[in-house]
Protein backbone atom coordinates (compact mmCIF):
# COMPACT_ATOMS: atom_id res chain seq x y z
CA UNK A 1 0.00 0.00 0.00
CA UNK A 2 1.34 3.40 -0.94
CA UNK A 3 1.61 6.15 1.62
CA UNK A 4 -0.28 9.42 1.19
CA UNK A 5 3.00 11.14 0.35
CA UNK A 6 3.83 8.55 -2.34
CA UNK A 7 0.37 8.92 -3.90
CA UNK A 8 0.75 12.70 -3.93
CA UNK A 9 4.19 12.44 -5.53
CA UNK A 10 2.87 10.04 -8.18
CA UNK A 11 0.02 12.43 -9.01
CA UNK A 12 2.44 15.38 -9.19
CA UNK A 13 4.80 13.51 -11.52
CA UNK A 14 1.91 12.44 -13.76
CA UNK A 15 0.61 15.99 -14.05
CA UNK A 16 4.14 17.32 -14.65
CA UNK A 17 4.70 14.75 -17.40
CA UNK A 18 1.40 15.66 -19.08
CA UNK A 19 2.22 19.36 -18.88
CA UNK A 20 5.57 18.76 -20.57
CA UNK A 21 3.86 16.69 -23.29
CA UNK A 22 1.26 19.43 -23.81
CA UNK A 23 4.04 21.99 -24.30
CA UNK A 24 5.76 19.73 -26.82
CA UNK A 25 2.53 19.30 -28.79
CA UNK A 26 1.86 23.04 -28.56
CA UNK A 27 4.90 23.85 -30.71
CA UNK A 28 3.48 22.14 -33.81
CA UNK A 29 3.45 24.10 -37.06
CA UNK A 30 0.15 25.66 -38.10
CA UNK A 31 -1.34 25.95 -41.57
CA UNK A 32 -4.60 27.18 -42.99
CA UNK A 33 -7.38 24.90 -44.15
CA UNK A 34 -9.64 25.12 -47.19
CA UNK A 35 -12.68 26.24 -45.20
CA UNK A 36 -15.18 23.59 -46.36
CA UNK A 37 -18.43 23.80 -44.41
CA UNK A 38 -19.01 21.10 -41.80
CA UNK A 39 -22.44 19.54 -42.29
CA UNK A 40 -22.35 17.05 -39.37
CA UNK A 41 -20.45 17.65 -36.16
CA UNK A 42 -20.41 15.30 -33.13
CA UNK A 43 -19.06 16.62 -29.82
CA UNK A 44 -16.08 14.73 -28.39
CA UNK A 45 -16.46 12.57 -25.29
CA UNK A 46 -14.46 13.87 -22.32
CA UNK A 47 -11.92 11.09 -21.50
CA UNK A 48 -12.08 9.31 -18.16
CA UNK A 49 -8.32 9.79 -17.67
CA UNK A 50 -8.79 13.57 -17.96
CA UNK A 51 -11.50 13.38 -15.28
CA UNK A 52 -9.24 11.39 -12.95
CA UNK A 53 -6.43 13.91 -13.49
CA UNK A 54 -8.85 16.76 -12.73
CA UNK A 55 -8.25 18.45 -16.08
CA UNK A 56 -11.02 21.04 -16.20
CA UNK A 57 -10.55 22.01 -19.85
CA UNK A 58 -8.26 21.72 -22.81
CA UNK A 59 -7.87 22.33 -26.51
CA UNK A 60 -6.72 20.04 -29.32
CA UNK A 61 -5.84 21.29 -32.79
CA UNK A 62 -6.11 18.84 -35.69
CA UNK A 63 -5.37 18.82 -39.41
CA UNK A 64 -7.91 16.65 -41.22
CA UNK A 65 -7.61 15.36 -44.76
CA UNK A 66 -11.14 15.37 -46.15
CA UNK A 67 -12.11 13.25 -49.16
CA UNK A 68 -14.14 14.77 -52.01
CA UNK A 69 -17.29 13.09 -50.63
CA UNK A 70 -16.85 14.93 -47.30
CA UNK A 71 -15.57 12.04 -45.17
CA UNK A 72 -12.35 12.39 -43.17
CA UNK A 73 -9.49 10.28 -44.55
CA UNK A 74 -6.76 11.09 -42.02
CA UNK A 75 -6.17 13.21 -38.92
CA UNK A 76 -2.97 14.69 -37.55
CA UNK A 77 -2.62 16.25 -34.10
CA UNK A 78 -1.05 19.70 -34.45
CA UNK A 79 -1.21 20.72 -30.82
CA UNK A 80 -2.99 20.56 -27.52
CA UNK A 81 -3.27 18.26 -24.56
CA UNK A 82 -2.22 14.68 -25.45
CA UNK A 83 -4.71 13.27 -22.93
CA UNK A 84 -7.51 14.76 -25.04
CA UNK A 85 -6.04 14.09 -28.51
CA UNK A 86 -7.49 10.59 -29.04
CA UNK A 87 -11.00 11.73 -28.05
CA UNK A 88 -10.69 14.64 -30.49
CA UNK A 89 -9.59 12.34 -33.32
CA UNK A 90 -12.41 9.88 -32.55
CA UNK A 91 -15.01 12.66 -32.66
CA UNK A 92 -13.71 14.19 -35.90
CA UNK A 93 -13.71 10.78 -37.58
CA UNK A 94 -17.54 10.90 -37.41
CA UNK A 95 -17.84 14.42 -38.86
CA UNK A 96 -18.89 15.15 -42.43
CA UNK A 97 -17.96 18.10 -44.61
CA UNK A 98 -19.77 19.41 -47.68
CA UNK A 99 -18.83 17.51 -50.85
CA UNK A 100 -16.24 19.17 -53.09
CA UNK A 101 -14.44 18.47 -56.36
CA UNK A 102 -11.11 17.73 -54.64
CA UNK A 103 -9.62 16.47 -51.41
CA UNK A 104 -8.89 19.24 -48.89
CA UNK A 105 -6.96 19.82 -45.67
CA UNK A 106 -8.98 21.36 -42.85
CA UNK A 107 -7.76 22.75 -39.53
CA UNK A 108 -10.07 22.12 -36.56
CA UNK A 109 -9.66 23.22 -32.94
CA UNK A 110 -11.77 21.32 -30.40
CA UNK A 111 -12.33 22.75 -26.93
CA UNK A 112 -13.00 20.37 -24.06
CA UNK A 113 -14.80 21.40 -20.89
CA UNK A 114 -15.52 19.13 -17.98
N, CA and C atoms as an extended XYZ file, in Angstrom:
342
Properties=species:S:1:pos:R:3:atomname:S:1:resname:S:1:resid:I:1 pbc="F F F"
N         0.844       -1.177        0.000 N   UNK     1
C         0.000        0.000        0.000 CA  UNK     1
C         0.890        1.241        0.000 C   UNK     1
N         0.556        2.176       -0.831 N   UNK     2
C         1.340        3.398       -0.938 CA  UNK     2
C         0.929        4.398        0.136 C   UNK     2
N         1.913        5.116        0.645 N   UNK     3
C         1.614        6.152        1.621 CA  UNK     3
C         0.956        7.341        0.936 C   UNK     3
N         0.355        8.214        1.724 N   UNK     4
C        -0.281        9.418        1.190 CA  UNK     4
C         0.735       10.276        0.453 C   UNK     4
N         1.934       10.350        0.982 N   UNK     5
C         3.000       11.136        0.347 CA  UNK     5
C         3.377       10.541       -1.016 C   UNK     5
N         3.474        9.207       -1.087 N   UNK     6
C         3.827        8.550       -2.343 CA  UNK     6
C         2.733        8.757       -3.390 C   UNK     6
N         1.482        8.690       -2.983 N   UNK     7
C         0.370        8.918       -3.898 CA  UNK     7
C         0.408       10.351       -4.415 C   UNK     7
N         0.651       11.293       -3.528 N   UNK     8
C         0.745       12.701       -3.931 CA  UNK     8
C         1.889       12.932       -4.904 C   UNK     8
N         3.029       12.295       -4.643 N   UNK     9
C         4.189       12.440       -5.530 CA  UNK     9
C         3.889       11.825       -6.897 C   UNK     9
N         3.224       10.678       -6.911 N   UNK    10
C         2.869       10.036       -8.180 CA  UNK    10
C         1.944       10.945       -8.986 C   UNK    10
N         0.955       11.526       -8.330 N   UNK    11
C         0.020       12.431       -9.009 CA  UNK    11
C         0.768       13.644       -9.553 C   UNK    11
N         1.662       14.223       -8.751 N   UNK    12
C         2.445       15.382       -9.186 CA  UNK    12
C         3.283       15.048      -10.411 C   UNK    12
N         3.958       13.895      -10.394 N   UNK    13
C         4.801       13.506      -11.522 CA  UNK    13
C         3.967       13.252      -12.780 C   UNK    13
N         2.793       12.678      -12.617 N   UNK    14
C         1.911       12.440      -13.759 CA  UNK    14
C         1.474       13.759      -14.378 C   UNK    14
N         1.048       14.696      -13.551 N   UNK    15
C         0.608       15.994      -14.052 CA  UNK    15
C         1.778       16.739      -14.696 C   UNK    15
N         2.957       16.666      -14.088 N   UNK    16
C         4.136       17.324      -14.649 CA  UNK    16
C         4.481       16.730      -16.017 C   UNK    16
N         4.426       15.414      -16.130 N   UNK    17
C         4.700       14.749      -17.400 CA  UNK    17
C         3.705       15.200      -18.466 C   UNK    17
N         2.424       15.247      -18.116 N   UNK    18
C         1.401       15.656      -19.076 CA  UNK    18
C         1.569       17.115      -19.486 C   UNK    18
N         1.985       17.953      -18.551 N   UNK    19
C         2.216       19.362      -18.878 CA  UNK    19
C         3.379       19.503      -19.859 C   UNK    19
N         4.423       18.719      -19.662 N   UNK    20
C         5.568       18.755      -20.573 CA  UNK    20
C         5.148       18.274      -21.958 C   UNK    20
N         4.355       17.197      -22.003 N   UNK    21
C         3.859       16.695      -23.293 CA  UNK    21
C         2.987       17.734      -23.981 C   UNK    21
N         2.142       18.407      -23.224 N   UNK    22
C         1.263       19.427      -23.805 CA  UNK    22
C         2.087       20.552      -24.413 C   UNK    22
N         3.169       20.933      -23.756 N   UNK    23
C         4.041       21.986      -24.296 CA  UNK    23
C         4.712       21.517      -25.581 C   UNK    23
N         5.125       20.265      -25.616 N   UNK    24
C         5.763       19.734      -26.819 CA  UNK    24
C         4.790       19.722      -27.981 C   UNK    24
N         3.538       19.296      -27.739 N   UNK    25
C         2.528       19.299      -28.787 CA  UNK    25
C         2.186       20.726      -29.197 C   UNK    25
N         2.250       21.666      -28.281 N   UNK    26
C         1.859       23.043      -28.557 CA  UNK    26
C         2.775       23.755      -29.529 C   UNK    26
N         3.957       23.212      -29.804 N   UNK    27
C         4.898       23.847      -30.708 CA  UNK    27
C         4.734       23.382      -32.148 C   UNK    27
N         3.681       22.644      -32.453 N   UNK    28
C         3.484       22.139      -33.811 CA  UNK    28
C         3.231       23.293      -34.784 C   UNK    28
N         3.616       23.070      -36.035 N   UNK    29
C         3.448       24.100      -37.055 CA  UNK    29
C         1.984       24.202      -37.469 C   UNK    29
N         1.532       25.392      -37.723 N   UNK    30
C         0.152       25.655      -38.097 CA  UNK    30
C         0.071       25.940      -39.589 C   UNK    30
N        -1.069       25.589      -40.182 N   UNK    31
C        -1.337       25.951      -41.573 CA  UNK    31
C        -2.824       26.245      -41.708 C   UNK    31
N        -3.193       26.839      -42.809 N   UNK    32
C        -4.598       27.185      -42.992 CA  UNK    32
C        -5.306       26.088      -43.768 C   UNK    32
N        -6.578       25.907      -43.471 N   UNK    33
C        -7.383       24.902      -44.152 CA  UNK    33
C        -8.143       25.517      -45.318 C   UNK    33
N        -8.894       24.666      -46.028 N   UNK    34
C        -9.643       25.118      -47.186 CA  UNK    34
C       -10.960       25.782      -46.829 C   UNK    34
N       -11.457       25.584      -45.620 N   UNK    35
C       -12.679       26.237      -45.202 CA  UNK    35
C       -13.958       25.582      -45.689 C   UNK    35
N       -13.943       24.277      -45.958 N   UNK    36
C       -15.176       23.592      -46.356 CA  UNK    36
C       -16.158       23.592      -45.202 C   UNK    36
N       -17.434       23.801      -45.486 N   UNK    37
C       -18.430       23.797      -44.408 CA  UNK    37
C       -18.596       22.399      -43.807 C   UNK    37
N       -18.743       22.356      -42.498 N   UNK    38
C       -19.006       21.097      -41.800 CA  UNK    38
C       -20.520       20.915      -41.779 C   UNK    38
N       -20.994       19.761      -42.250 N   UNK    39
C       -22.437       19.539      -42.286 CA  UNK    39
C       -22.916       18.599      -41.173 C   UNK    39
N       -22.000       17.861      -40.549 N   UNK    40
C       -22.353       17.050      -39.371 CA  UNK    40
C       -21.188       17.066      -38.397 C   UNK    40
N       -21.479       17.502      -37.188 N   UNK    41
C       -20.447       17.645      -36.155 CA  UNK    41
C       -20.934       16.939      -34.890 C   UNK    41
N       -20.118       16.026      -34.371 N   UNK    42
C       -20.414       15.302      -33.130 CA  UNK    42
C       -19.426       15.795      -32.072 C   UNK    42
N       -19.927       16.143      -30.905 N   UNK    43
C       -19.062       16.623      -29.817 CA  UNK    43
C       -18.194       15.479      -29.288 C   UNK    43
N       -16.944       15.772      -28.940 N   UNK    44
C       -16.079       14.725      -28.391 CA  UNK    44
C       -16.498       14.322      -26.977 C   UNK    44
N       -16.191       13.083      -26.634 N   UNK    45
C       -16.456       12.566      -25.288 CA  UNK    45
C       -15.258       12.925      -24.412 C   UNK    45
N       -15.536       13.496      -23.232 N   UNK    46
C       -14.460       13.873      -22.316 CA  UNK    46
C       -13.847       12.595      -21.742 C   UNK    46
N       -12.545       12.346      -21.928 N   UNK    47
C       -11.922       11.091      -21.504 CA  UNK    47
C       -11.928       10.895      -19.984 C   UNK    47
N       -12.084        9.650      -19.580 N   UNK    48
C       -12.078        9.305      -18.158 CA  UNK    48
C       -10.739        9.654      -17.511 C   UNK    48
N        -9.634        9.455      -18.225 N   UNK    49
C        -8.319        9.794      -17.670 CA  UNK    49
C        -8.240       11.284      -17.351 C   UNK    49
N        -8.788       12.115      -18.208 N   UNK    50
C        -8.785       13.565      -17.964 CA  UNK    50
C        -9.594       13.894      -16.709 C   UNK    50
N       -10.701       13.180      -16.508 N   UNK    51
C       -11.498       13.377      -15.279 CA  UNK    51
C       -10.689       13.005      -14.041 C   UNK    51
N       -10.024       11.846      -14.109 N   UNK    52
C        -9.237       11.390      -12.953 CA  UNK    52
C        -8.063       12.318      -12.656 C   UNK    52
N        -7.538       12.976      -13.686 N   UNK    53
C        -6.425       13.914      -13.493 CA  UNK    53
C        -6.910       15.321      -13.161 C   UNK    53
N        -8.227       15.471      -13.041 N   UNK    54
C        -8.849       16.760      -12.725 CA  UNK    54
C        -8.517       17.847      -13.745 C   UNK    54
N        -8.432       17.458      -15.011 N   UNK    55
C        -8.254       18.450      -16.075 CA  UNK    55
C        -9.616       19.081      -16.339 C   UNK    55
N        -9.738       20.349      -16.058 N   UNK    56
C       -11.020       21.041      -16.202 CA  UNK    56
C       -11.348       21.360      -17.655 C   UNK    56
N       -10.328       21.658      -18.449 N   UNK    57
C       -10.550       22.013      -19.846 CA  UNK    57
C        -9.281       21.809      -20.634 C   UNK    57
N        -9.411       21.863      -21.942 N   UNK    58
C        -8.256       21.721      -22.813 CA  UNK    58
C        -8.656       21.951      -24.254 C   UNK    58
N        -7.657       22.074      -25.090 N   UNK    59
C        -7.868       22.331      -26.506 CA  UNK    59
C        -6.981       21.372      -27.292 C   UNK    59
N        -7.500       20.875      -28.406 N   UNK    60
C        -6.721       20.040      -29.317 CA  UNK    60
C        -6.909       20.605      -30.722 C   UNK    60
N        -5.805       20.781      -31.421 N   UNK    61
C        -5.841       21.294      -32.791 CA  UNK    61
C        -5.464       20.150      -33.735 C   UNK    61
N        -6.303       19.938      -34.752 N   UNK    62
C        -6.111       18.840      -35.693 CA  UNK    62
C        -6.065       19.342      -37.126 C   UNK    62
N        -5.312       18.629      -37.959 N   UNK    63
C        -5.372       18.816      -39.409 CA  UNK    63
C        -6.051       17.570      -39.955 C   UNK    63
N        -7.152       17.764      -40.682 N   UNK    64
C        -7.913       16.650      -41.218 CA  UNK    64
C        -7.838       16.677      -42.733 C   UNK    64
N        -7.533       15.518      -43.313 N   UNK    65
C        -7.606       15.360      -44.756 CA  UNK    65
C        -9.014       14.873      -45.068 C   UNK    65
N        -9.744       15.669      -45.845 N   UNK    66
C       -11.143       15.369      -46.152 CA  UNK    66
C       -11.258       14.935      -47.606 C   UNK    66
N       -11.895       13.786      -47.817 N   UNK    67
C       -12.107       13.248      -49.165 CA  UNK    67
C       -13.122       14.107      -49.920 C   UNK    67
N       -13.165       13.995      -51.237 N   UNK    68
C       -14.135       14.770      -52.015 CA  UNK    68
C       -15.594       14.545      -51.575 C   UNK    68
N       -15.913       13.352      -51.073 N   UNK    69
C       -17.289       13.086      -50.634 CA  UNK    69
C       -17.610       13.658      -49.256 C   UNK    69
N       -16.616       14.286      -48.589 N   UNK    70
C       -16.847       14.931      -47.299 CA  UNK    70
C       -16.472       14.099      -46.091 C   UNK    70
N       -15.974       12.887      -46.290 N   UNK    71
C       -15.573       12.043      -45.165 CA  UNK    71
C       -14.104       12.279      -44.827 C   UNK    71
N       -13.748       12.216      -43.547 N   UNK    72
C       -12.345       12.393      -43.170 CA  UNK    72
C       -11.521       11.156      -43.534 C   UNK    72
N       -10.381       11.380      -44.168 N   UNK    73
C        -9.491       10.283      -44.551 CA  UNK    73
C        -8.384       10.072      -43.526 C   UNK    73
N        -7.882       11.176      -42.965 N   UNK    74
C        -6.764       11.091      -42.023 CA  UNK    74
C        -6.798       12.294      -41.089 C   UNK    74
N        -6.285       12.099      -39.872 N   UNK    75
C        -6.173       13.208      -38.924 CA  UNK    75
C        -4.745       13.264      -38.395 C   UNK    75
N        -4.300       14.472      -38.126 N   UNK    76
C        -2.974       14.690      -37.551 CA  UNK    76
C        -3.121       15.691      -36.413 C   UNK    76
N        -2.587       15.350      -35.246 N   UNK    77
C        -2.623       16.252      -34.100 CA  UNK    77
C        -1.551       17.313      -34.303 C   UNK    77
N        -1.978       18.577      -34.295 N   UNK    78
C        -1.050       19.695      -34.452 CA  UNK    78
C        -0.672       20.311      -33.117 C   UNK    78
N        -1.519       20.152      -32.116 N   UNK    79
C        -1.214       20.723      -30.817 CA  UNK    79
C        -2.317       20.451      -29.827 C   UNK    79
N        -2.005       20.730      -28.576 N   UNK    80
C        -2.991       20.555      -27.524 CA  UNK    80
C        -2.592       19.502      -26.521 C   UNK    80
N        -3.519       19.206      -25.636 N   UNK    81
C        -3.269       18.264      -24.563 CA  UNK    81
C        -3.320       16.830      -25.093 C   UNK    81
N        -2.243       16.053      -24.936 N   UNK    82
C        -2.218       14.682      -25.452 CA  UNK    82
C        -3.246       13.761      -24.797 C   UNK    82
N        -3.684       14.070      -23.582 N   UNK    83
C        -4.712       13.266      -22.925 CA  UNK    83
C        -6.040       13.377      -23.682 C   UNK    83
N        -6.262       14.507      -24.331 N   UNK    84
C        -7.513       14.756      -25.042 CA  UNK    84
C        -7.433       14.452      -26.536 C   UNK    84
N        -6.234       14.228      -27.060 N   UNK    85
C        -6.036       14.087      -28.506 CA  UNK    85
C        -6.813       12.923      -29.108 C   UNK    85
N        -6.794       11.768      -28.493 N   UNK    86
C        -7.492       10.592      -29.040 CA  UNK    86
C        -8.999       10.835      -29.098 C   UNK    86
N        -9.566       11.431      -28.057 N   UNK    87
C       -10.998       11.733      -28.048 CA  UNK    87
C       -11.338       12.713      -29.168 C   UNK    87
N       -10.465       13.677      -29.415 N   UNK    88
C       -10.690       14.644      -30.493 CA  UNK    88
C       -10.663       13.944      -31.846 C   UNK    88
N        -9.686       13.071      -32.058 N   UNK    89
C        -9.589       12.343      -33.316 CA  UNK    89
C       -10.796       11.424      -33.518 C   UNK    89
N       -11.233       10.765      -32.450 N   UNK    90
C       -12.409        9.885      -32.548 CA  UNK    90
C       -13.653       10.676      -32.941 C   UNK    90
N       -13.837       11.846      -32.344 N   UNK    91
C       -15.011       12.665      -32.658 CA  UNK    91
C       -14.973       13.132      -34.109 C   UNK    91
N       -13.834       13.647      -34.548 N   UNK    92
C       -13.709       14.195      -35.897 CA  UNK    92
C       -13.882       13.106      -36.953 C   UNK    92
N       -13.550       11.870      -36.610 N   UNK    93
C       -13.706       10.778      -37.578 CA  UNK    93
C       -15.173       10.541      -37.939 C   UNK    93
N       -16.115       11.053      -37.128 N   UNK    94
C       -17.544       10.902      -37.408 CA  UNK    94
C       -18.137       12.124      -38.110 C   UNK    94
N       -17.360       13.194      -38.236 N   UNK    95
C       -17.843       14.421      -38.857 CA  UNK    95
C       -17.965       14.246      -40.373 C   UNK    95
N       -18.767       15.122      -40.978 N   UNK    96
C       -18.893       15.154      -42.428 CA  UNK    96
C       -18.822       16.601      -42.905 C   UNK    96
N       -18.081       16.792      -43.987 N   UNK    97
C       -17.961       18.099      -44.615 CA  UNK    97
C       -18.788       18.109      -45.896 C   UNK    97
N       -19.052       19.284      -46.410 N   UNK    98
C       -19.770       19.412      -47.676 CA  UNK    98
C       -18.934       18.774      -48.785 C   UNK    98
N       -19.579       18.087      -49.717 N   UNK    99
C       -18.835       17.514      -50.849 CA  UNK    99
C       -18.121       18.614      -51.650 C   UNK    99
N       -17.018       18.233      -52.272 N   UNK   100
C       -16.241       19.169      -53.087 CA  UNK   100
C       -15.601       18.393      -54.235 C   UNK   100
N       -15.061       19.107      -55.193 N   UNK   101
C       -14.443       18.470      -56.355 CA  UNK   101
C       -13.138       17.761      -56.004 C   UNK   101
N       -12.425       18.278      -54.991 N   UNK   102
C       -11.112       17.730      -54.641 CA  UNK   102
C       -10.996       17.464      -53.149 C   UNK   102
N        -9.993       16.689      -52.805 N   UNK   103
C        -9.619       16.471      -51.410 CA  UNK   103
C        -9.140       17.799      -50.830 C   UNK   103
N        -9.359       18.000      -49.524 N   UNK   104
C        -8.887       19.236      -48.893 CA  UNK   104
C        -8.284       18.931      -47.535 C   UNK   104
N        -7.531       19.887      -47.027 N   UNK   105
C        -6.956       19.821      -45.674 CA  UNK   105
C        -7.670       20.877      -44.846 C   UNK   105
N        -8.233       20.450      -43.728 N   UNK   106
C        -8.981       21.356      -42.855 CA  UNK   106
C        -8.306       21.402      -41.490 C   UNK   106
N        -8.286       22.572      -40.879 N   UNK   107
C        -7.759       22.754      -39.527 CA  UNK   107
C        -8.957       22.915      -38.590 C   UNK   107
N        -8.977       22.105      -37.526 N   UNK   108
C       -10.072       22.124      -36.564 CA  UNK   108
C        -9.480       22.234      -35.169 C   UNK   108
N       -10.072       23.084      -34.341 N   UNK   109
C        -9.661       23.223      -32.945 CA  UNK   109
C       -10.861       22.831      -32.083 C   UNK   109
N       -10.702       21.785      -31.272 N   UNK   110
C       -11.769       21.315      -30.401 CA  UNK   110
C       -11.479       21.742      -28.977 C   UNK   110
N       -12.473       22.306      -28.320 N   UNK   111
C       -12.333       22.750      -26.934 CA  UNK   111
C       -13.096       21.788      -26.027 C   UNK   111
N       -12.406       21.296      -25.027 N   UNK   112
C       -12.997       20.367      -24.065 CA  UNK   112
C       -13.273       21.117      -22.760 C   UNK   112
N       -14.430       20.867      -22.198 N   UNK   113
C       -14.798       21.403      -20.895 CA  UNK   113
C       -15.398       20.273      -20.081 C   UNK   113
N       -15.014       20.184      -18.858 N   UNK   114
C       -15.518       19.129      -17.979 CA  UNK   114
C       -16.897       19.389      -17.521 C   UNK   114
